[in-house]
Amino acid sequence: MSARSTAPRVAITGVGVIAPGGTGTEAYWQSLLSGVSSIRELTRFDASRYPCRLAGQIDDDFDTAGLVPARLLPQTDISTRYALVAGHHALSDAGVASGPEAAPDYAMGVVTSTAQGGFDFTHREFRKLWHQGPEYVSVYESFAWFYAVNTGQLSIRHTLRGPSAALVAEQAGGLDAIGHARRTVRRGTPLMLTGGIDSAFDPWGWSSQLAGGLVSTVDDPERAYLPFDDDASGYVPGEGGAMFVLEDLDAALRRGAERIWGEVAGYAATFDPAPGTGRPPGLARAAELALADAGLAPDDVSVVFADGAGVPRLDRAEAAALTALFGPRGVPVTAPKALTGRLCAGGGPADLAAAVLALRDQVVPATGRTVNVPEEYALDLVTGEPREAALSTALVLARGRHGFNSALVITLPRP
């Protein structure tokens, strides 16, 4: 093991999840452990004419349960409502009150990621513009679509006036937001609310997701999204994500934090080289740098939460990166997002939530319906049933379209 950094240690003290299969951290975790798939026919609109009709969809009867004020409903997209609910749960889980009396001004900030913005909201307003005229377009269209809107609404809702930001890197963006929040804590802001949320299940948003050509066209929900499987044929889009409270560990202990879920020990991001250069993708390098940042060696990693694209060439590349770093079958690997779909910017944070729960319960969730892993991948992929294991350190990986790679290392609280 390498020498540990002398930089301030950053703890996760609050977790809030809203994802297919479970609104709330424990409900989400139990859905992963039970192997219940949330992939089904999309019902937000009539998708019968589309080549892909399956999605990891949050229940249509989703209720903000009083956590989003009625005055905000006309001005927020569904993805922002998800972020507000998940953010509330994370702050409550951390035992952190919001409002101007909760902490010194500028002591709490927000960093979020969304890759799709308020798609459903903005496209609804576009339809009004085209069919009824500009006077019918909501004034809230000026910001409800924007990639920074979740950061802004969370900041206003909870009076979090410290350093804040919004990042966009598709599937990798959620981990990037958490990495940036960690950096902000290390620079002196005591507490950050951070994570990623996405949703784009309206006709235009759905079409934009299908346009990339990587979405599975398999009609069977049980076989549509199979990361690292011989029959992998693409992924299934999902919605939702997770929010976290990150704190300076010493400050969290001083205030009597109710729980330390774990430490964000390392983070790194890389970008793939241009096609045709012959240089390897940057995922392995991101993992190496994150481990170096954590002061850990590959042998210290107990489990990897893989990106698991479900696209053969991308699965092959990720398997090669993992075997290069850990050796053939050198570490248990899982991709629980196979049960929920890929949540875009919410995917990495949802995997991080699963990782901290795995460390808590000492069990690795299985990889959906994947059964036949090609021998050439040389992966110790957890399939079928959850696997009990001695877990202390998890590596979470995410890749975004067009070359983004992110890696985050989470550990149990260390002395």
Residue pairs with C-beta under 8 A, 6 or more apart in sequence:
1 295
1 296
1 297
1 300
2 292
2 295
2 296
2 297
3 295
4 295
5 293
5 295
7 186
8 185
8 186
8 248
8 249
8 250
9 248
9 249
9 250
9 263
9 414
10 182
10 185
10 186
10 246
10 247
10 248
10 249
10 263
10 264
11 246
11 247
11 248
11 249
11 252
11 257
11 260
11 261
11 262
11 263
11 264
11 413
12 244
12 245
12 246
12 260
12 261
12 262
12 263
12 264
12 356
12 410
13 93
13 94
13 95
13 96
13 245
13 246
13 247
13 252
13 257
13 258
13 259
13 260
13 261
14 89
14 90
14 91
14 92
14 93
14 94
14 95
14 96
14 244
14 245
14 261
15 25
15 89
15 90
15 93
15 242
15 243
15 244
15 245
15 261
15 353
15 356
16 24
16 25
16 85
16 86
16 87
16 88
16 89
16 90
16 91
16 92
16 93
16 195
16 242
16 243
16 244
17 23
17 24
17 25
17 28
17 86
17 89
17 240
17 241
17 242
17 350
17 353
18 24
18 58
18 82
18 85
18 86
18 89
18 197
18 240
18 241
18 242
19 28
19 38
19 56
19 58
19 238
19 240
19 241
19 242
19 340
19 343
19 346
19 350
20 38
20 39
20 56
20 57
20 58
20 238
20 239
20 240
20 339
20 340
20 341
21 27
21 28
21 31
21 32
21 36
21 37
21 38
21 56
21 339
21 340
22 28
22 29
22 30
22 31
23 58
23 59
23 62
23 85
24 89
25 89
25 93
25 353
25 357
28 350
28 353
28 354
29 353
29 354
29 357
29 361
31 38
31 339
32 336
32 339
32 354
32 365
33 363
33 365
33 386
35 339
35 366
35 368
35 385
36 339
37 221
37 222
37 338
37 339
37 368
37 369
38 56
38 57
38 238
38 339
38 340
38 341
39 54
39 55
39 56
39 221
39 224
39 225
39 236
39 238
39 339
39 340
39 341
40 54
40 55
40 57
40 221
41 47
41 53
41 54
41 55
41 221
42 53
42 54
42 55
42 57
42 201
42 206
43 57
43 60
44 57
44 60
44 120
44 201
44 202
45 201
45 202
45 203
45 206
47 53
47 206
50 206
50 207
50 210
51 210
51 217
52 210
52 215
52 216
52 217
52 236
53 219
54 216
54 218
54 219
54 221
54 224
54 236
55 201
55 236
55 237
55 238
55 239
55 341
56 236
56 237
56 238
56 239
56 240
56 339
56 340
56 341
56 342
56 343
57 201
57 238
57 239
58 82
58 199
58 239
58 240
62 78
62 82
64 73
64 81
64 84
64 85
65 85
67 84
67 85
67 88
68 76
68 81
68 84
68 85
72 81
72 84
72 153
72 157
73 81
74 138
74 140
75 138
75 140
75 144
76 84
76 118
76 121
76 140
76 144
76 149
76 153
77 117
77 118
77 119
77 120
77 121
77 122
77 144
77 145
77 149
77 199
78 120
78 121
78 199
79 114
79 116
79 117
79 118
79 119
79 120
79 150
79 197
79 198
79 199
79 200
79 239
80 118
80 144
80 149
80 150
80 153
80 197
82 197
82 199
82 239
82 240
82 241
83 112
83 114
83 150
83 153
83 154
83 195
83 197
83 241
83 243
84 153
84 154
84 157
86 195
86 197
86 241
86 242
86 243
87 110
87 154
87 157
87 158
87 193
87 195
87 243
89 243
90 193
90 195
90 242
90 243
90 244
90 245
91 97
91 98
91 158
91 193
91 245
93 245
93 258
93 259
94 245
94 247
94 257
94 258
94 259
95 257
95 258
96 102
96 108
96 191
96 245
98 157
98 158
98 159
98 160
99 158
99 159
100 159
102 108
102 159
103 190
103 191
105 161
106 161
106 162
106 163
106 189
107 162
107 189
107 190
107 191
108 158
108 160
108 161
108 162
108 189
108 190
108 191
108 192
108 193
109 155
109 160
109 161
109 162
109 163
109 164
109 181
109 184
109 189
109 191
109 192
109 193
110 151
110 154
110 155
110 160
110 162
110 164
110 165
110 192
110 193
110 194
111 151
111 164
111 165
111 166
111 167
111 177
111 178
111 180
111 181
111 184
111 192
111 193
111 194
112 148
112 150
112 151
112 154
112 166
112 167
112 177
112 194
112 195
112 196
112 197
112 243
113 166
113 167
113 168
113 169
113 173
113 174
113 176
113 177
113 195
113 196
113 345
114 147
114 149
114 150
114 166
114 168
114 173
114 196
114 197
114 198
114 344
114 345
115 147
115 168
115 169
115 170
115 171
115 173
115 198
115 344
115 345
115 400
116 198
116 199
116 200
116 205
116 208
116 344
116 345
117 145
117 146
117 147
117 149
118 144
118 145
118 146
118 149
119 145
119 199
119 200
119 202
119 204
119 205
119 208
120 199
120 200
120 201
120 202
120 205
121 140
121 141
121 144
121 145
122 141
122 144
122 145
123 202
123 203
123 204
123 205
124 202
125 137
125 138
125 141
126 204
128 136
128 137
128 138
129 136
129 137
138 144
143 149
143 152
146 152
147 166
147 168
148 166
150 166
150 197
151 164
151 165
151 166
154 160
154 193
155 161
155 164
158 193
160 193
162 184
162 189
162 191
162 192
163 184
163 189
165 177
165 180
166 177
167 173
167 176
167 177
167 180
168 345
169 176
169 269
169 345
169 400
169 404
169 406
170 344
170 345
170 400
170 401
170 402
170 404
171 307
171 342
171 344
171 345
171 347
171 348
171 398
171 399
171 400
171 401
171 404
172 269
172 348
172 398
172 399
172 400
172 404
172 405
172 406
173 196
173 344
173 345
173 348
173 400
173 404
174 195
174 196
174 241
174 242
174 345
174 346
174 347
174 348
174 349
174 350
174 352
174 398
175 196
175 267
175 269
175 348
175 349
175 352
175 396
175 398
175 406
175 407
175 408
176 269
176 404
176 406
177 194
177 195
177 196
177 345
177 349
178 194
178 195
178 244
178 246
178 264
178 267
178 348
178 349
178 352
178 408
179 264
179 267
179 268
179 269
179 406
179 408
180 194
181 192
181 193
181 194
181 244
181 246
182 192
182 246
182 264
182 267
183 267
184 192
185 191
185 192
185 246
185 247
185 248
186 248
190 247
190 248
190 251
191 245
191 246
191 247
191 248
191 251
192 245
192 246
192 247
193 243
193 244
193 245
194 243
194 244
194 246
195 241
195 242
195 243
195 244
195 346
195 349
196 241
196 242
196 343
196 344
196 345
196 346
196 347
196 348
196 349
197 240
197 241
197 242
197 243
197 345
197 346
197 349
198 239
198 240
198 241
198 343
198 344
198 345
198 346
199 239
199 240
200 206
200 208
200 209
200 237
200 239
200 344
201 237
201 239
206 237
209 215
209 237
212 401
214 234
214 235
214 309
214 311
215 234
215 235
215 236
215 237
216 224
216 225
216 233
216 234
216 235
216 236
216 310
217 233
217 234
218 224
218 233
218 234
222 369
223 231
223 369
224 233
224 234
224 236
225 234
225 235
225 236
225 310
225 338
225 341
225 342
225 368
225 369
226 232
226 233
226 310
226 338
226 368
226 369
226 370
227 235
227 306
227 308
227 309
227 310
227 315
227 335
227 337
227 338
227 367
227 368
227 370
228 306
228 308
228 315
228 319
228 333
228 335
228 367
228 370
228 373
228 374
228 377
228 379
228 381
229 310
229 369
229 370
229 371
229 372
229 373
230 372
230 373
230 374
231 372
232 310
232 311
232 312
232 315
233 310
233 312
234 310
234 311
235 309
235 310
235 311
235 341
235 342
236 310
236 341
236 342
237 341
237 342
237 344
238 337
238 340
238 341
238 342
238 343
238 344
238 346
238 347
239 341
239 343
239 346
240 340
240 343
240 346
240 350
241 343
241 345
241 346
241 347
241 349
241 350
242 346
242 349
242 350
242 352
242 353
243 349
244 349
244 352
244 353
246 264
247 257
249 260
249 263
249 413
252 260
253 260
260 413
261 356
261 360
262 356
262 359
262 410
262 411
262 412
262 413
263 410
263 411
263 412
263 413
263 414
264 408
264 409
264 410
265 293
265 294
265 295
265 296
265 393
265 409
265 410
265 411
265 414
266 290
266 291
266 292
266 293
266 294
266 295
266 296
266 407
266 408
266 409
267 290
267 293
267 406
267 407
267 408
267 409
268 285
268 286
268 287
268 288
268 289
268 290
268 292
268 293
268 406
268 407
269 286
269 404
269 405
269 406
269 407
270 282
270 283
270 285
270 286
270 289
270 405
271 282
271 403
271 404
271 405
272 281
272 282
272 403
272 404
272 405
273 279
273 280
273 281
273 282
281 317
281 321
281 405
282 403
282 405
283 307
283 317
283 318
283 321
283 397
283 399
283 405
283 407
284 320
284 321
284 322
284 324
284 325
285 405
286 397
286 405
286 406
286 407
287 321
287 322
287 325
287 395
287 397
287 407
288 325
289 407
290 395
290 407
290 408
290 409
291 297
291 298
291 300
291 301
291 395
291 409
293 409
294 393
294 409
294 411
296 393
296 409
296 411
298 325
298 326
298 330
298 331
300 392
300 393
301 326
301 331
301 393
301 394
301 395
301 409
302 331
302 332
302 359
302 389
302 390
302 391
302 392
302 393
302 394
303 331
303 332
303 333
303 334
303 355
303 358
303 364
303 389
303 391
303 393
303 394
303 395
304 322
304 326
304 331
304 332
304 333
304 334
304 394
304 395
304 396
304 397
305 334
305 335
305 336
305 351
305 352
305 354
305 355
305 394
305 395
305 396
305 397
306 318
306 322
306 333
306 334
306 335
306 397
307 314
307 318
307 335
307 397
307 398
307 399
308 315
308 318
308 335
308 337
308 338
308 367
309 315
309 318
309 342
309 399
310 338
310 342
314 399
315 377
316 376
316 377
318 397
318 399
319 376
319 377
319 378
319 379
322 330
322 331
322 333
322 379
323 330
323 377
323 378
323 379
328 378
329 378
329 379
329 380
330 380
331 380
332 364
332 380
332 381
332 382
332 387
332 389
333 367
333 379
333 380
333 381
333 382
334 364
334 365
334 366
334 367
334 381
334 382
335 367
335 368
335 370
335 381
336 351
336 354
336 365
336 366
336 367
336 368
337 343
337 347
337 350
337 351
337 368
338 367
338 368
338 369
338 370
339 368
340 350
343 350
347 398
348 396
348 398
348 406
348 408
351 396
351 398
352 396
352 408
352 410
354 365
355 394
355 396
355 410
356 394
356 410
358 364
358 365
358 391
358 394
359 391
359 392
359 394
359 410
359 411
359 412
362 388
362 389
362 390
362 391
363 386
363 387
363 388
363 389
363 391
364 382
364 386
364 387
364 388
364 389
364 391
365 382
365 386
366 382
366 383
366 384
366 385
366 386
366 387
367 381
367 382
367 383
370 381
370 383
371 383
371 384
373 379
373 381
373 383
391 412
392 411
392 412
393 409
393 410
393 411
393 412
394 409
394 410
394 411
395 407
395 408
395 409
396 407
396 408
396 409
396 410
397 405
397 406
397 407
398 405
398 406
398 407
399 405
399 406
400 406
